[in-house]
Amino acid sequence: MSIVSFVGSIGAAAILLVFVIIFVYLASKWGIKRTKEISKRFETETKELEDKQLELQETRKTIAELKTKRKDVIKAKDVKTAGFLEKEIDKLEKRKDKLLKEIDEGY
């Protein structure tokens, strides 16, 4: 009987070992898949932040150009155009503030 119980315990250990190996294999596949998903999401978020930073730089450049243009228009005493430029600058300033807020939230 001791040989039968020995063979039975070895068989149970072998079955348990097979289940452990299957579990470890599936867990590692899941881990690799999850890591790839996180990596893709991180790359996407990084790309979005870079795009927003580029847009912010362009907005700042445009604001500076419009302010220069507005100064020239004020010197020429063209009030209507100066008012239009002021509205355009205000709109771009709001856009700049929104972009700064989005960038800060992204980090």
Secondary structure, DSSP 4 states (H G I P E B T S, - for coil): -HHHHHHHHHHHHHHHHHHHHHHHHHHHHHHHHHHHHHHHHHHHHHHHHHHHHHHHHHHHHHHHHHHHHHHHHHHTT-HHHHHHHHHHHHHHHHHHHHHHHHHHHH-
